[in-house]
Amino acid sequence: MESIKDKLIIRYAEKVLERARNNPEKVVMNANSIKDKQFLWSIASMLGSIKKYKDPSKTDKALEAIDLGRIYENAEKLEKEAHSKSDGSELAYQDFLVKSLLPYFKNSFFKWVNAPECPQCHHNGDNLIRKGILDPPSPNPHEISSIEDYFCKDCQVRVTFPRYNDCVKLLETRSGRCGEWVNCFLLILCAVLGEETFVRYVWNKEDHVWCEYYSNALKRWVHLDPCEGAFDEPSIYCENWGKKMSWCFGFGETYIFDLSAKYITKPDKQINKKNFVSSLENVNRFVVFLNQKLLLQYFQEKIDCKPISNDKKMQELYYSVILVHNKELKSLRQQPAATSSENVSKGRQSGNSEWVKARGEDGT
């Protein structure tokens, strides 16, 4: 017999789903604001990007590429150490798996590229002259966004660095900068944690990306930066790197979220959002519009097809999507204290010093 609480949850979920189904195809925007449209298009272009990391044919390849036994062994070691010290007991095995995967990926699996090695002399320093950017090929099966063009003056040969977006191809190349790192790491993360785990791709307007996963034990989204080997350190960018930022968005399977308040932890590091849009309300309405599309799509693909009653479907939708979204919205409004990154060396660790300083990420 259903309790009053169950009935209210079911009815509420039905109302949320009904609003999503009645979602208009177009969102009213200021037609004269070109910069608003450009910004909103950049958000819309990442809609559904998380799906590729859940593709079984891709996650199978990821599992074949990594040393899974080593990751499991270290996760068990971390779990035992935490319990013996009564430190971190709020974490579950899922979380220790992630904490084990981060150093493995950073130190043993993937490599940072400041500049590509010359295929003849194998040097990638002063011997290289940057010539420019080449267009991606057509057809483009490995989703190359651009090709950096160099010339080795010692060997007199061209050296190129394709910027791959194909996460499976990155299992092969195992190299790149922050975009490649997060792309490949997310695929492996989904492979290790399983299809049911929620993950999120986090995009920052000032040219950095990282990711998050939803911790079942902590009941919240946890920050991960594979480039830095960082676990649950959302303050690292402002308070450690000294990075100034405007917008940070998280792109998940079930909803998009403006995470600026989570990651821009110091007022003096907040770049005015209106430098990029004329109306914050346009952005908020557009995100609501996209979230209704995502919710409906998730319900149709993951829940509605199950051989269970409609009431059970509504309860699953509520607990797996709606409640998680509403709790996160409430927590960001309360702006809880960010996890400290005081024990980490000052400034960004990945990338050479000139590159890091040029990006304003050296901690000064």
N, C-alpha and C positions, 0 to 999 in steps of 0.2 A: 504494500500500500504506500502510495506516494505521500510524503510529508508536505507541509505547507512550503517549506524551503525548496523542495524539489520542484513543486509546481511553479513557484516564482522564478526559479532558474530556467525552467523549460520555457515559460512564457517570455522571459526576457531574451533568451537566445533566439526564439522565434521572431521577436520584434527586430532584433539586430539583423537577422538574416533577411527579413522582409525589406528592411531599409536598403540592404545591399542589392537585393533583386530589383528594387525600384530606382536604383542609382542611375541618374541621367547620363547619357553618353558623352555629353560635353559639360565642362565646368566653365561657368561664366568668368572670363578674365578680361582685364583691360586690354583691348585690341591694339592700343597704341604703345603698349609697353613691350618692346622687342627684347629687352634684357630679362624681363620676367619670363617670357616664352622660352628664351634660350636656357635659363636656369631650370625651369620646370621640365624642359625636354631632357636635360642632363639627368634629372631624377628619374623620369619615365624610362629612359634608355636602360636603366639598371633593374627595372622591374622584372621579377622572375629569374634574375641571374643566378639565384641560389640553386635552382633546379638541376643544373648540370653537375653539381657536386653530389647529388643523390642518385645519379644514373648508375644502376647495378653494373653495367658493362665497364664503366669507368672506375667505380670503387673496387671491382675485382682486380683491375690492373694496378691500382694503388696498393692493394694488399700483397700482390706479387712483388712489388718493387721495394717494399720496406722490410726491415728486420723486426717482424711482429713479436717474435720470442723475446728479443731484447727489450722492447717497449713494455711488454707484459711483466717481465722479470723486474724491471726498474719500478713499475707501478706498484707491484706487490711489496717491494722494498720500502718505497715511500710510505705506503699504507701502514706497514709494521712500525716504521720509525715514528710516524705521527701518533699512532695509538700508544706506543710505549712511553712517549713523552707527554701524553695527553695534550698534544698540540695539533690542531687541525682536525680534531675528531668530528667536526661538523661536516667535513668532506667525506664523500663516498668514493667507491672504486672508480666510478666514471671520472671524477675530478683528478684522481691520482693518475689515471691513464693519460689525461690531458697534460698534467704536469710532467709526466714521463716523455710524452711525445715532443714537447717543446724543445728541450735540449738535444734530443736525438735529431730532430729536423734541422736545427740551427748548426750543430757542431759536426754532424756526420752525414747528413743527407743532401742538404742544399748549400750552394756557394754564392756569396755575394760577388757581383761584377761591377767594378768601377768603370773599367773599359775592357773590351774583349782581348784575349791573347792573340798575338800574331800566330797563324798556323805553322809558320816556318821557324821563327826564333823563340816562340812561346813567351815573349815578353809583352807586357801591357802597360808600360810606363811612358817615359819620354820619347820612346821610339814611335809612338802613335800620334798622328795628326788628325784631329777631328775635321772631317770634310763637310758633313751635313747630314740630312735625313733623306732617305729614299722611300718611295711609296711602297706599300705592301704589294705582293704579287696578286695576279688574278688568273685562275682561281686561288683562293686563300684558305686551304683546309685547316691550317693550324692557327687561324685567327690572329695573324700578325698585325699589330696596330701600326707599327713603323719599323724601319730598318736604319739603325745608326751606321753611318759610313765613315770609316777611318782609313788612313794610309800609313803603312809601316815604312818609315824612311830608311831603316836599316836594310830591310829585305826588298824594298821597292814593290810591295804587293798591297792590294786592297784587303782590308779586314772589315767584316760586317758583323753587326750584332742585331739580329732580329728580336723584336719585343713580342714574344709569344703570349697569347691569351688562352691558348688551348691547354687546359690543365693536364691532360694526358700526355701531350708533347713535353710538358715541363717535368714529368716523371722521368723522361729520357735525358733532357738537357741538364736538369738539376742546377740551374743557375739563373741569375737575374738580379733585379732590384726589388723594391718593396711590392710592386704589382705582381711580379712573378712569384715572389715568396708567398704572398697571401693566397694567390690563386691555387698554387700547388698544395699548400698546407691545408686549405679548406677541404680539398678533395680527400686527402689522407685522413683528416680529422673525421669526416663523415664516414669513411671506410672503417676506421677503428672504432668509433662510437656507435655506428649502426644507423639505419635509415630513420628510426623514430626520434633521434636526437635533433633538436632544433639548433640551427647555426645561423649566423648573421654575418654578412659582409659589410664592413663599416668604411664609408667613403668620407674623406675630408676634402673640402674645397681647395685647401692649400696644398694639394699634391701629396697626400699620404693615404694609405689604406691599411686596415688591420681587420680583426674579426672578433666574434664573440660566440659563445655557445650557451645554451640554457642549462644550468646546473640543477638537476632534480633534487639534490640534497640541499643546496643553498636557496633553491626556489627563486632564482634570479639569473639575469644574463651576466656572464663573466667575460671581462675583457681579455683578449689574447693578442700579442704582437709577436709573430714568429721571427721577425727580423731581429728583435731585441731579446727574445726568449722570455718575454714578460707575461706573467699570469696575474690577472686581477689588479692591474695598476693603472686605472684610468687617469690618474693625475700625472703620469710620466711625461706627457707631451708639453703641458704648460709649466709644471713645476720642476721638471728635470731637464728637458730639452730647451725650455724657454720659448717654445713655439707659439706663435700667434695664429689664431684660427677664427673663422667666421661660422661655417656650417659643418656639422658632422651628422651624417645620416646612416642609420642601420637598415640594411635590406635583408629581410627574412622571408621565409616561406609563407608566413601568414600575415605579416604586416610590415610596413615601413615606419621608422620612428626617427624623429629629430632628436639626436643624442647630443646636441651641442652643450646642453647644461651639464651632462655627465662628464664630458671630456674637456670642456673649457672651464677649468677650475679656478682661474684667477681673472678678476675683472680687467686687469691691464693687458691680458692676452686675448681679449675678445675683440676681434675685428668687427666693425659695424656690419650687420647682416644686410643693411640697406645699400651697401656698396654694390651689391649684386642683384638686388631686386627692388622694385619701387614699392611693393606691397607685401608685407609679411602675411597678411590675411589671404592673399592669393595662394601663397605657398601652403598655408595650413589647410585651406579648402581643397587644394589639389591632392595633398597627402591623404586626407579623408576619403576623397574620391578613389584614389588608387587602393587604399586599404579595404574599401568595400568590394572592389574587384578581386583583390587577393583573398579575402575571406570567403567570398562566394565560390571562387575557383578551388580553394582548399576544401571547402565543404563538399563540393561535387566530386572531387577526385579522391579524397581520403576518407570521408565519413559517410556520405549519402549512399555509397555503393555497398556498405556493410549490411549483412542480413540481420539487422537489429531493429527494434521499434523506433518510431519517430521520436519518442520521448528520450530514449537512450542516445539517439543522434544529437538531440539538442543539448543534452547534458555533456556529451563529449566535446561538442563545439564550445560550450561555455568554459569548461575546465581547461581545455588544451589551448584555446585561442583568446576568447573574450576576457576571461579572468586575468590571464597573464598580461594582456595588453593594458587592462585597467589598473592593475597593480603597479606596472612600470610607470604609467602616466602619473599616478599618485606619488610614487617614490621620487620621480624627477622634479615634481612640483615642490616637494619638501626639501630637495637638494641635500641629501645626506653627505656626510664627510667622505671624501674620496680616500681610497687606500693609499698610504704613504709610499713614496718611492725613494726614501732617504738613503736606503742601503745600496742603491744602484749608483754607479759612477756617473758623475755629472755630464750631461750631454748625450746625444745619440751615439750608440755604439756601432751601428752598421753604416758602412760607407766611409770613404776617406775624409780626412779633416777639412779639405778645401770644399768638397761637395756639401758636407754637413753645415759648415759655416755659411756657405752661400744660401742655404735654405733657412737659416735662422734657427737651427736645431742643435747648436753646440753648447747650450746651457748658459749663455751669457745674456 
